[in-house]
Amino acid sequence: MKLTLKESSKQDLSLSVVPGETLLTALRSAGLSINAACGGRGTCGKCRVRVLGGGAGPVSEGERRLLSEKDLADGVRLACFVRPEADLDVQLFDAQEKGHPILTDGFVPDFVFDPPLRRESVVLEPASLEAPLSLDERLAGAAGLEEVPLAVLRRLPSEETRFSVLTHDGEFLTAEPEGKDGEEGVFAAAVDIGTTTVVVSLIDMGTGRELGSASDVNPQKEHGQDVLTRITWVQEAGMEAVLQMQREIVLELEELLLSLCGEHAVPPRRVFQLSVGANATMTHLLLGVDPRSIGLSPYAPQLRRVRYERASDLGFTRIHPDARVLCLPQISSFVGGDIVAGIVTADLTEAKDNVLFIDIGTNGEMVLSRRGELFAASCAAGPALEGMNIGCGMRAQEGAIEEAALEDGRLSLTAIGGREPIGLCGSGILAVVREFLAAGLITSRGNIVRAGEAPPELRHLVGESEGKRSLVLREGDPPLVLTQKDVRQIQLAKGAILSGALCLIEAAGLTPDAVDRVVIAGQFGKHLAPESLVGAGLLPASFGDRIHYIGNSSRTGAYLSLVSREHHRRMTRDIRGVRYIELSVLPGYERTFAEALLFR
């Protein structure tokens, strides 16, 4: 069967479809990026296409549940449900990936440039009849090493006497003849692998200077936009799924590195190390380790300790053959190396006051520093704050509503990039909920009021969507609305984060009033006003003047591990003292969660 893609800005594209496979599978097999937040499991309703003609087959009950009657009348279908029965003409909706402003920078604390990765020049005594020592004996002796690995020795000319030896934290990395090709520089990369995005920064290890950063969407998103969906795919497909996602992320990292190296005239073979901040699932997938245990009780990961592995063993082929990948350690399955990086970036181990650190996403990861003593927890906030499971939800990219203001009966919306609003990202969701709560259009129990109960000047904002009350954000075809179901999703996220913070504070023997500072990290905070966090009830109102943003602390922590022995030590050794709190087993947690669901 033939599948023809009709696009107004491009020439038609013809693909072959294997009988019985879904349209989503066919499109992905052709290398096309399709938004399927649930990984094609028929729950998110995001893989929308328009069928223009041909044999798409009958509309399924799943599609009727997720699409409106108007959508169906317009030929809109969900690619994960459609199994073509004959040749098919399809139009794809815009992928909306372009213009996605990924957060690459953030607060960097003071540090002394003292990198664990060091280069030392050594001069060997030539072999003689009186002392016919081998090259590996002479090189190991001159560098103070026990031995030279065979893979390195094979590349070293025996007649040379001047070598550069690279060590990491006192351990041998590689050696090479000195000054032969003029490529004397040593470079590394600080990497943040998020569930949604990837950031790579190229670092000159001679000076510690960041030369530049590059970023992109994590290619693994095609298998689901949250970690549990990707783990579910591994449960279904086995280790082949793990190895495929490993190949995808390694290729993405190398492509970003190559672009940076080209931009700054750095030979890729001069990149000797990648330092990676990532959550536990992303770390497992980078290392090619089965993550299924993360998704099953008692949620014990395959690995937690710091890993220092040969890049070539992980599939890297275009950087130095002896390059290493440093993966920062995990605290638990749901408090990972990205949070370890954040702990050190925010200087929580050295804090003299009480600090609450939160990275808000699908999981709300949080760490409380009680004057340097650390307590960590994670709560299942759900994907609503990343735009998933929201009717007009989307990620934080151009056109996503990030702020709102309701004044004199008029709702004004601000979208990322100054574009016309096309959907709601996490910060925008909280902003509109904040405004509607303050105006009395959403009750403390999360119910949208009837039009007759709203102030006269606001009644035009109360509408109906699929037979249920909704709040109109923007008129149009289709309109942008916040539905009652959307509000319930926000309630669940709010309940999880607020109850998690309150229970973590209590477990540390403190009260909310004793928290001196609240530190928000990550992409979410870039577009989020502090008043939205407290106005929508994710944090206590008293925290409003204590909130600080530190940007991409995962990438910053990875950078610090490269340029500072002290910060490297904090991340790889001192972090072992963090006490992990499992919220679900705390006495009274369910009651606290239920109370936190209320908008107060």
C-alpha positions as CSV (number, residue, x, y, z in Angstrom):
1,M,0.0,0.0,0.0
2,K,1.1,3.5,-0.7
3,L,0.9,6.4,1.7
4,T,1.1,9.9,0.2
5,L,1.9,12.9,2.4
6,K,0.4,16.1,1.1
7,E,2.2,19.3,2.4
8,S,1.5,22.8,1.1
9,S,5.2,23.9,1.4
10,K,6.8,20.8,0.1
11,Q,6.6,18.3,-2.7
12,D,4.3,15.3,-2.0
13,L,6.1,12.4,-0.3
14,S,5.2,8.8,-1.0
15,L,5.9,6.0,1.4
16,S,5.1,2.3,1.6
17,V,2.9,0.9,4.3
18,V,3.2,-2.7,5.6
19,P,-0.3,-4.2,5.8
20,G,-1.5,-4.2,9.4
21,E,0.9,-1.6,10.8
22,T,-0.3,1.7,12.2
23,L,0.1,4.9,10.4
24,L,2.3,6.2,13.3
25,T,4.7,3.3,12.8
26,A,4.9,3.9,9.0
27,L,5.6,7.6,9.5
28,R,8.3,7.0,12.2
29,S,9.9,4.3,10.0
30,A,10.3,6.9,7.3
31,G,12.2,9.1,9.8
32,L,9.4,11.7,10.3
33,S,8.9,13.3,13.7
34,I,5.4,12.9,15.0
35,N,4.2,14.2,18.3
36,A,3.1,11.1,20.2
37,A,3.5,11.9,23.9
38,C,2.3,8.5,25.1
39,G,4.6,6.6,22.7
40,G,1.8,5.5,20.5
41,R,-0.3,3.8,23.2
42,G,-3.5,5.7,22.3
43,T,-3.8,7.8,25.4
44,C,-2.5,11.3,24.7
45,G,-4.4,12.3,21.5
46,K,-1.5,14.2,20.1
47,C,-0.5,12.2,17.0
48,R,-3.1,14.1,14.9
49,V,-3.1,13.8,11.1
50,R,-5.7,14.8,8.5
51,V,-6.9,12.1,6.1
52,L,-7.6,13.6,2.7
53,G,-8.6,10.4,0.9
54,G,-8.2,6.7,0.7
55,G,-8.6,3.7,2.9
56,A,-8.0,4.9,6.5
57,G,-10.4,2.3,8.0
58,P,-13.2,3.0,10.4
59,V,-12.9,5.5,13.3
60,S,-12.0,3.6,16.5
61,E,-13.6,4.1,19.9
62,G,-10.3,5.5,21.2
63,E,-10.3,8.2,18.5
64,R,-13.9,9.1,19.4
65,R,-12.8,9.4,23.0
66,L,-9.9,11.7,22.2
67,L,-11.2,13.8,19.3
68,S,-14.1,16.1,19.0
69,E,-16.9,15.6,16.5
70,K,-15.7,18.6,14.6
71,D,-12.2,17.1,14.4
72,L,-13.6,13.9,13.0
73,A,-15.8,15.8,10.5
74,D,-12.7,17.6,9.3
75,G,-10.9,14.3,8.7
76,V,-8.7,14.5,11.7
77,R,-7.5,11.0,12.9
78,L,-4.9,9.7,15.3
79,A,-2.0,8.0,13.6
80,C,-1.5,5.4,16.4
81,F,-5.1,4.1,15.7
82,V,-5.2,4.2,11.9
83,R,-4.3,0.9,10.1
84,P,-4.5,1.7,6.4
85,E,-6.7,-0.7,4.4
86,A,-5.8,0.8,1.0
87,D,-3.7,3.6,-0.5
88,L,-4.0,6.7,1.6
89,D,-3.5,10.5,1.3
90,V,-2.6,12.2,4.5
91,Q,-1.7,15.8,5.6
92,L,0.6,16.2,8.6
93,F,0.1,19.0,11.0
94,D,3.1,21.3,11.7
95,A,5.5,19.5,14.0
96,Q,6.0,22.7,16.1
97,E,9.6,21.7,17.0
98,K,11.2,24.8,15.4
99,G,11.9,27.7,17.6
100,H,12.0,25.6,20.8
101,P,14.0,27.8,23.3
102,I,15.9,25.2,25.3
103,L,17.5,26.5,28.4
104,T,21.3,26.0,28.2
105,D,22.6,28.3,30.9
106,G,22.1,29.3,34.5
107,F,23.7,30.4,37.7
108,V,27.4,29.3,38.1
109,P,28.8,29.5,41.7
110,D,32.4,30.7,42.4
111,F,35.0,28.0,41.9
112,V,38.8,27.7,41.7
113,F,39.9,26.3,38.2
114,D,41.4,23.0,39.2
115,P,40.2,20.4,36.7
116,P,40.3,16.6,37.5
117,L,41.3,16.1,33.8
118,R,45.0,17.0,33.5
119,R,47.7,16.8,30.9
120,E,51.3,16.4,31.8
121,S,54.3,16.4,29.5
122,V,56.9,13.7,30.1
123,V,60.3,13.1,28.6
124,L,61.5,9.5,28.4
125,E,65.1,8.3,28.6
126,P,65.8,6.4,25.4
127,A,66.3,2.7,25.5
128,S,69.9,1.6,25.5
129,L,71.9,-1.6,25.4
130,E,72.6,-1.1,29.1
131,A,68.9,-0.5,29.9
132,P,66.7,-2.0,27.2
133,L,63.5,-1.0,28.9
134,S,60.2,-1.3,26.9
135,L,58.2,1.8,25.9
136,D,55.4,0.9,28.4
137,E,57.9,0.5,31.3
138,R,59.6,3.9,30.5
139,L,56.3,5.7,30.0
140,A,54.6,4.3,33.1
141,G,57.6,5.1,35.1
142,A,57.9,8.7,33.9
143,A,54.2,9.3,34.4
144,G,54.0,7.6,37.8
145,L,51.6,5.0,36.4
146,E,51.4,1.3,37.0
147,E,50.8,0.3,33.4
148,V,49.9,1.6,30.0
149,P,46.8,0.0,28.4
150,L,47.4,-2.1,25.3
151,A,44.9,0.0,23.2
152,V,47.0,3.1,23.9
153,L,50.3,1.4,23.5
154,R,49.3,0.2,20.0
155,R,49.1,3.8,18.8
156,L,52.4,5.1,20.3
157,P,55.5,5.1,18.1
158,S,58.3,3.4,19.9
159,E,61.0,5.9,18.8
160,E,59.3,8.9,20.5
161,T,60.6,10.2,23.8
162,R,58.2,13.2,24.4
163,F,54.6,12.4,25.4
164,S,51.5,14.1,26.7
165,V,49.9,12.0,29.4
166,L,46.3,12.7,30.4
167,T,44.9,11.6,33.7
168,H,41.6,12.0,35.4
169,D,41.5,12.5,39.1
170,G,44.9,10.8,39.2
171,E,44.0,7.8,37.1
172,F,45.5,7.2,33.6
173,L,43.3,8.2,30.6
174,T,45.6,8.2,27.6
175,A,48.9,9.2,26.2
176,E,50.1,10.6,22.8
177,P,53.2,11.9,21.2
178,E,53.6,15.5,22.0
179,G,53.3,18.2,19.4
180,K,53.2,16.0,16.3
181,D,50.1,17.4,14.6
182,G,49.8,20.8,16.3
183,E,46.6,19.7,18.0
184,E,47.7,20.5,21.5
185,G,44.3,21.5,22.9
186,V,42.4,19.4,25.3
187,F,38.6,19.8,25.3
188,A,35.6,18.3,27.1
189,A,31.8,18.6,27.0
190,A,29.3,19.4,29.8
191,V,26.1,17.5,29.0
192,D,22.5,17.7,30.3
193,I,20.3,14.9,29.1
194,G,16.8,15.7,29.9
195,T,13.8,13.6,29.2
196,T,12.7,16.2,26.6
197,T,15.8,18.1,25.7
198,V,19.6,17.7,25.4
199,V,22.2,20.4,26.0
200,V,25.9,20.1,25.2
201,S,28.5,22.8,26.1
202,L,32.1,22.6,24.6
203,I,34.8,23.4,27.2
204,D,38.4,24.4,26.7
205,M,40.1,22.3,29.4
206,G,43.2,24.5,29.3
207,T,41.3,27.5,30.6
208,G,37.9,26.2,31.8
209,R,36.2,28.6,29.3
210,E,33.0,27.5,27.8
211,L,33.3,28.0,24.0
212,G,29.7,27.5,23.2
213,S,26.5,25.5,23.7
214,A,24.2,23.6,21.4
215,S,20.8,22.0,22.1
216,D,18.1,19.9,20.6
217,V,15.0,17.8,21.5
218,N,15.9,14.4,22.9
219,P,15.3,12.0,20.0
220,Q,14.0,9.4,22.4
221,K,10.8,11.4,22.7
222,E,9.5,9.4,19.7
223,H,9.1,6.5,22.1
224,G,7.2,8.6,24.7
225,Q,7.6,12.0,26.3
226,D,8.1,10.7,29.9
227,V,10.4,8.1,31.4
228,L,7.7,5.6,32.4
229,T,6.4,5.5,28.8
230,R,9.9,4.7,27.5
231,I,10.3,2.1,30.2
232,T,7.0,0.6,29.1
233,W,8.4,0.3,25.6
234,V,11.4,-1.6,27.0
235,Q,9.0,-3.9,28.8
236,E,7.3,-4.6,25.5
237,A,10.3,-4.8,23.1
238,G,13.2,-5.9,25.4
239,M,16.8,-4.9,25.2
240,E,16.5,-4.0,21.5
241,A,14.5,-1.0,22.7
242,V,17.3,-0.1,25.2
243,L,20.0,-0.4,22.5
244,Q,18.0,1.7,20.0
245,M,17.5,4.5,22.5
246,Q,21.2,4.3,23.4
247,R,22.1,4.7,19.7
248,E,19.8,7.6,19.3
249,I,21.1,9.6,22.2
250,V,24.8,8.8,21.4
251,L,24.3,10.0,17.8
252,E,22.5,13.1,19.0
253,L,25.3,14.0,21.4
254,E,27.9,13.5,18.7
255,E,26.0,15.6,16.2
256,L,25.8,18.5,18.8
257,L,29.4,18.1,19.6
258,L,30.4,18.1,15.9
259,S,28.5,21.3,15.3
260,L,30.2,23.0,18.2
261,C,33.6,21.7,17.2
262,G,33.1,23.0,13.6
263,E,31.9,26.4,14.9
264,H,35.0,26.8,17.1
265,A,37.6,25.1,14.9
266,V,38.2,22.3,17.4
267,P,39.1,18.9,16.0
268,P,36.5,16.4,17.4
269,R,39.4,14.0,18.2
270,R,40.6,16.5,20.8
271,V,37.4,15.9,22.9
272,F,38.5,13.7,25.7
273,Q,35.6,13.6,28.1
274,L,31.9,14.1,28.5
275,S,30.4,14.9,31.9
276,V,26.7,14.0,32.0
277,G,23.9,15.2,34.3
278,A,20.8,13.1,33.7
279,N,18.0,11.4,35.5
280,A,18.3,7.7,36.3
281,T,16.4,6.5,33.3
282,M,18.3,8.7,30.9
283,T,21.6,7.5,32.5
284,H,20.6,3.9,32.1
285,L,19.7,4.4,28.5
286,L,22.9,6.2,27.7
287,L,24.9,3.4,29.2
288,G,22.8,0.7,27.5
289,V,21.5,-0.7,30.8
290,D,18.0,-2.1,31.2
291,P,15.9,0.5,33.1
292,R,12.8,-1.8,33.7
293,S,13.4,-2.1,37.5
294,I,12.9,1.6,37.8
295,G,9.3,1.2,36.9
296,L,8.6,-1.8,39.2
297,S,8.3,-1.9,43.0
298,P,10.5,-1.4,44.9
299,Y,11.8,0.9,42.1
300,A,15.5,0.0,42.6
301,P,17.8,1.1,39.7
302,Q,20.4,-1.1,38.1
303,L,23.1,1.4,39.0
304,R,23.4,4.5,41.3
305,R,27.1,5.2,41.7
306,V,29.2,7.4,39.5
307,R,30.2,5.8,36.2
308,Y,33.3,6.5,34.2
309,E,33.2,4.6,31.0
310,R,35.0,4.5,27.7
311,A,33.0,6.5,25.2
312,S,33.8,4.0,22.4
313,D,32.1,1.2,24.5
314,L,28.9,3.3,24.4
315,G,29.0,3.8,20.7
316,F,30.9,7.1,20.3
317,T,33.1,7.0,17.2
318,R,34.0,10.6,16.3
319,I,35.7,11.9,19.4
320,H,39.1,10.7,20.8
321,P,39.3,6.9,20.9
322,D,40.2,7.0,24.6
323,A,37.6,9.6,25.6
324,R,35.6,8.8,28.7
325,V,32.0,9.5,29.7
326,L,31.4,10.5,33.3
327,C,27.8,9.9,34.5
328,L,27.0,11.7,37.7
329,P,25.6,9.4,40.4
330,Q,21.9,8.9,41.3
331,I,20.3,9.3,44.7
332,S,17.4,7.0,43.8
333,S,15.4,5.9,40.7
334,F,13.6,9.2,40.7
335,V,16.2,11.6,42.1
336,G,19.0,11.4,39.6
337,G,22.4,12.8,38.5
338,D,20.7,16.0,37.2
339,I,19.6,16.7,40.8
340,V,23.0,15.8,42.1
341,A,24.4,18.4,39.8
342,G,21.7,20.9,41.0
343,I,22.6,20.2,44.7
344,V,26.2,21.2,44.1
345,T,25.3,24.1,41.8
346,A,23.0,25.5,44.4
347,D,25.7,24.9,47.0
348,L,23.3,22.9,49.2
349,T,26.0,20.8,50.8
350,E,27.6,24.0,52.2
351,A,24.4,26.0,53.0
352,K,24.3,27.7,56.4
353,D,20.5,28.3,56.1
354,N,17.5,26.1,55.2
355,V,17.0,25.8,51.5
356,L,14.4,23.9,49.5
357,F,15.5,23.0,45.9
358,I,12.9,21.9,43.4
359,D,13.1,20.8,39.8
360,I,9.6,20.7,38.5
361,G,8.7,18.3,35.7
362,T,6.8,15.1,35.2
363,N,8.5,14.2,38.5
364,G,8.8,16.9,41.1
365,E,12.3,16.2,42.4
366,M,13.1,18.2,45.6
367,V,16.0,18.4,48.0
368,L,15.9,20.1,51.4
369,S,19.2,21.4,52.9
370,R,18.9,21.8,56.6
371,R,22.0,23.8,57.0
372,G,24.0,21.4,54.8
373,E,22.2,18.2,55.9
374,L,20.4,16.9,52.8
375,F,17.0,15.2,52.5
376,A,15.6,14.3,49.0
377,A,12.2,13.2,47.7
378,S,10.3,12.8,44.5
379,C,6.6,13.1,43.7
380,A,4.7,12.0,40.6
381,A,3.5,15.4,39.4
382,G,2.4,13.9,36.1
383,P,3.0,15.4,32.7
384,A,0.4,18.3,32.9
385,L,3.1,20.9,33.8
386,E,4.9,20.0,30.6
387,G,1.8,20.5,28.5
388,M,0.7,16.8,28.3
389,N,-2.8,15.6,29.1
390,I,-4.0,19.2,28.6
391,G,-6.5,19.7,25.8
392,C,-4.5,22.6,24.1
393,G,-1.2,21.8,25.9
394,M,2.2,21.9,24.4
395,R,5.8,22.2,25.4
396,A,7.5,25.5,26.0
397,Q,8.3,26.6,22.5
398,E,7.3,29.5,20.2
399,G,3.6,30.2,20.3
400,A,3.1,28.6,23.7
401,I,1.3,30.8,26.2
402,E,3.7,31.5,29.1
403,E,1.9,34.3,31.0
404,A,-1.6,35.7,31.4
405,A,-3.3,38.7,33.0
406,L,-7.0,39.1,33.6
407,E,-8.0,42.8,34.0
408,D,-11.3,44.7,33.5
409,G,-12.9,41.5,32.2
410,R,-10.3,41.0,29.5
411,L,-7.8,38.1,29.4
412,S,-4.5,39.0,27.8
413,L,-2.0,36.3,26.8
414,T,1.7,36.4,26.2
415,A,3.3,33.7,24.1
416,I,6.9,32.6,23.8
417,G,8.7,34.3,20.9
418,G,6.0,37.0,20.6
419,R,3.9,34.8,18.4
420,E,0.2,34.4,18.3
421,P,-0.8,31.9,21.0
422,I,-1.3,28.3,19.7
423,G,-1.4,26.4,23.0
424,L,-0.5,26.2,26.7
425,C,2.9,25.2,28.1
426,G,3.4,24.5,31.8
427,S,4.1,28.1,32.9
428,G,1.1,29.3,30.9
429,I,-1.2,26.7,32.5
430,L,-0.3,27.9,35.9
431,A,-0.7,31.6,34.9
432,V,-4.2,31.1,33.6
433,V,-5.2,29.0,36.6
434,R,-3.8,31.7,38.9
435,E,-5.8,34.4,37.2
436,F,-9.0,32.4,37.1
437,L,-8.7,31.4,40.8
438,A,-8.2,35.1,41.7
439,A,-11.2,36.1,39.7
440,G,-13.4,33.4,41.3
441,L,-13.9,31.5,38.0
442,I,-12.4,28.3,39.6
443,T,-13.5,27.3,43.1
444,S,-11.3,26.1,45.9
445,R,-12.3,22.5,45.0
446,G,-11.2,23.1,41.4
447,N,-14.7,23.4,39.8
448,I,-15.3,25.8,37.0
449,V,-18.2,28.0,38.0
450,R,-21.4,28.3,36.0
451,A,-21.8,31.4,33.9
452,G,-24.5,32.6,36.1
453,E,-22.3,32.4,39.1
454,A,-19.5,34.4,37.5
455,P,-19.2,38.2,37.8
456,P,-21.2,39.8,34.9
457,E,-18.0,41.2,33.2
458,L,-16.4,37.7,33.2
459,R,-19.4,35.6,32.1
460,H,-18.2,35.6,28.5
461,L,-15.1,33.6,29.6
462,V,-17.2,30.7,30.8
463,G,-18.0,28.4,27.9
464,E,-18.7,24.8,27.1
465,S,-16.4,22.1,25.6
466,E,-17.7,18.7,24.6
467,G,-20.7,19.1,26.9
468,K,-18.8,20.3,30.0
469,R,-17.9,23.7,31.3
470,S,-14.7,25.3,30.2
471,L,-12.9,28.7,30.3
472,V,-12.3,30.4,27.1
473,L,-8.7,31.6,26.6
474,R,-9.0,32.7,23.0
475,E,-11.8,32.7,20.4
476,G,-11.0,31.1,17.1
477,D,-11.3,27.9,15.1
478,P,-10.5,25.9,17.0
479,P,-10.7,28.0,20.2
480,L,-8.2,27.7,23.0
481,V,-9.9,26.6,26.2
482,L,-9.1,25.4,29.6
483,T,-11.4,22.5,30.4
484,Q,-12.6,21.0,33.6
485,K,-10.5,18.0,32.9
486,D,-7.4,20.2,32.5
487,V,-8.1,21.8,35.8
488,R,-8.2,18.3,37.4
489,Q,-4.8,17.5,35.9
490,I,-3.4,20.7,37.4
491,Q,-4.9,19.8,40.7
492,L,-3.1,16.5,40.7
493,A,0.2,18.1,39.9
494,K,-0.3,20.8,42.5
495,G,-1.3,18.3,45.1
496,A,1.8,16.1,44.4
497,I,4.3,19.0,44.5
498,L,2.8,20.9,47.5
499,S,2.3,17.7,49.6
500,G,5.8,16.5,48.7
501,A,7.4,19.8,49.8
502,L,5.4,19.9,53.0
503,C,6.1,16.3,53.9
504,L,9.8,16.6,53.1
505,I,10.1,19.8,55.2
506,E,8.3,17.9,58.1
507,A,10.5,14.8,57.7
508,A,13.5,17.1,58.1
509,G,12.1,18.4,61.4
510,L,11.3,21.8,60.1
511,T,8.2,23.9,59.4
512,P,7.5,25.9,56.2
513,D,8.3,29.2,58.0
514,A,11.8,27.8,58.8
515,V,12.6,27.6,55.0
516,D,14.8,30.6,54.2
517,R,15.1,30.1,50.5
518,V,13.4,28.2,47.7
519,V,15.5,27.4,44.6
520,I,13.8,26.5,41.3
521,A,15.8,24.8,38.6
522,G,15.3,23.7,35.0
523,Q,13.5,24.7,31.9
524,F,10.2,25.2,33.7
525,G,11.4,28.1,35.8
526,K,12.7,30.0,32.7
527,H,9.1,31.0,31.8
528,L,7.5,30.9,35.2
529,A,6.7,33.9,37.4
530,P,7.0,33.3,41.2
531,E,3.5,34.5,41.7
532,S,2.2,31.6,39.5
533,L,3.8,29.0,41.8
534,V,2.1,30.4,44.9
535,G,-0.9,31.8,43.1
536,A,-1.8,28.4,41.6
537,G,-1.0,26.8,45.0
538,L,2.0,24.6,44.1
539,L,3.9,26.2,47.0
540,P,2.7,27.9,50.2
541,A,1.9,31.6,49.8
542,S,4.6,32.5,52.3
543,F,7.3,31.3,49.9
544,G,6.5,34.0,47.4
545,D,9.4,36.3,48.3
546,R,11.9,33.5,48.9
547,I,11.9,32.0,45.4
548,H,15.0,32.2,43.2
549,Y,15.7,30.7,39.8
550,I,19.1,29.1,38.9
551,G,18.5,27.9,35.3
552,N,19.8,24.7,33.9
553,S,21.6,23.5,37.0
554,S,22.1,20.0,35.5
555,R,24.4,21.4,32.8
556,T,26.1,23.7,35.2
557,G,26.8,20.9,37.6
558,A,28.3,18.8,34.7
559,Y,30.5,21.8,33.9
560,L,31.6,22.2,37.5
561,S,32.6,18.5,37.6
562,L,35.0,19.2,34.7
563,V,36.6,22.4,35.9
564,S,36.8,21.9,39.7
565,R,38.2,19.0,41.7
566,E,36.3,20.3,44.7
567,H,32.9,20.3,43.0
568,H,33.7,17.0,41.3
569,R,34.4,15.5,44.8
570,R,31.1,16.9,46.2
571,M,29.1,15.3,43.3
572,T,30.8,11.9,43.3
573,R,31.7,11.4,47.0
574,D,29.9,13.8,49.4
575,I,26.5,13.2,47.8
576,R,26.4,9.7,49.4
577,G,25.2,11.3,52.6
578,V,21.8,12.4,51.1
579,R,18.9,10.9,53.0
580,Y,16.2,9.8,50.6
581,I,12.6,10.1,51.9
582,E,9.9,7.8,50.3
583,L,6.9,10.0,50.6
584,S,4.3,7.3,50.0
585,V,5.2,5.5,53.3
586,L,5.2,8.5,55.5
587,P,2.4,8.6,58.1
588,G,-0.2,11.1,57.1
589,Y,1.0,11.6,53.5
590,E,-2.3,10.7,52.0
591,R,-4.2,13.2,54.2
592,T,-1.6,15.9,53.3
593,F,-2.0,15.1,49.6
594,A,-5.8,15.3,49.8
595,E,-5.6,18.7,51.5
596,A,-3.0,19.9,49.0
597,L,-5.5,19.3,46.2
598,L,-7.6,22.2,47.3
599,F,-6.9,25.6,45.9
600,R,-6.6,27.9,48.9
